[in-house]
Amino acid sequence: MNSLTGGVGAAGGTGSSARLSRRRVLGRLAAASGGAALALGTGAGTARAHGGVRTYVLVHGTHSAGSFWTAIGRELALRGHRVVTVDQPLHGTEKFVPKAYQAQDLRALATEPSPVAALTLDDYERRVTGAVRRAARLGGPVVLVGHSMGGVSVSRVADAVPQLLAHICYMAAFCPSRSMPSLNDCAGSPEGRQAITPLDQLIGDPATLGVLRLNWRTAERRDLAVFREMICADYSDEGFLRVLEGMQTDESMTAYGDRAVGRAGTWGRIPRTYLRMGRDRTVATALQDRMIAEADELTPDNRFRVHDFPGACHLGPEDPTRVVDVLHRLPG
């Protein structure tokens, strides 16, 4: 900040005129950063070689935030696309942080109420649909991508505004079907039960709190080992710590149970892609295969394009360019 104010002072003089110049510059910076949150990249770049500039709307998964997409979004922008990262309600920049979590008072953390408990999948759908509507006004195709729990929002939004979407993509994401209509149903299936469920790591009673609460700041080696195996066993030690820093404690139990089945006449008309992670211990690979198969049964003339990442865990490859290579070349 010193270099910014010093530079402005030199350009704008001293005293009141310098302060006025600083305010003007800071105001411009604030306006620019607000716009960047909606569109990280707007140049043509290599996008022209692959069908022109698109807008990618990226939806995070459970216990996460829009910042999950930072590396992937940056690379997409550098390839000439617009990028919109969505924070679901009470996530990311507006996330709820229990006071007891900051203090690491586990006894209090087990009972501290959470506003996240009131959230439903309708709230998540509205947030993403709003982002898609704004993105569509920018012009050019809109591609909606969801990771993990973000897949249920993709299905809901694709049903709500199919005319605004050129392509939908599920990255190790839940894609409920008629036989498994909610995230809970998917996770409770025989294939879903092959995943790691962190029952011993839960803080408090989910039925009482209304949220699934996890202590990502734990120092317990056993808990850390479970978290790592569950989401990113193939990451470096440093990468794993960065992942933990971006996680939040609470996720709505109601949203897990809400229905999110795409309809053949709306969701089923949109070209779709699945990024399949071969070592996923959160959305088990066998469950990914079943969800893909059941979606294809519903719309046999519009099937998933599947891109396999055999050695990747739930968060995908630590090198973001591998995922971006696929997203950049999506048809539609």
Number of C-alpha atoms within 10 A of each C-alpha: 6 7 8 11 17 13 12 21 18 10 12 16 13 13 9 10 12 18 16 16 18 20 14 13 15 15 12 12 12 12 11 11 13 11 11 15 13 18 20 22 24 18 15 17 15 16 19 14 10 12 15 14 25 29 29 27 26 27 31 27 24 19 20 26 24 20 19 22 19 13 15 21 25 17 20 27 24 18 21 22 27 27 29 24 24 25 24 26 19 17 23 20 12 11 18 16 14 18 12 15 20 10 10 14 11 15 11 16 21 19 15 14 14 18 14 23 20 13 19 17 20 16 15 22 22 17 17 26 21 13 18 25 14 13 24 18 10 14 11 16 19 25 26 27 25 25 27 22 24 26 27 32 30 31 29 25 28 26 21 16 14 19 13 20 22 20 21 27 25 28 26 30 29 29 32 26 25 14 12 19 18 22 25 19 17 25 22 14 14 11 18 23 17 18 19 17 16 13 9 10 18 15 21 19 13 18 10 11 21 20 26 22 23 25 20 20 17 15 9 9 9 12 17 19 11 16 22 20 18 22 22 23 20 19 20 11 11 8 12 18 15 11 18 17 10 15 20 24 25 28 24 23 22 16 24 22 16 17 21 28 21 24 18 15 11 16 24 22 19 21 19 23 22 23 22 26 25 19 22 29 23 26 28 25 23 17 25 25 14 19 22 23 15 18 22 15 13 16 16 13 10 16 20 20 15 15 14 12 17 14 12 21 28 26 22 26 18 17 11 17 15 13 19 18 14 13 18 21 12 19 15 15
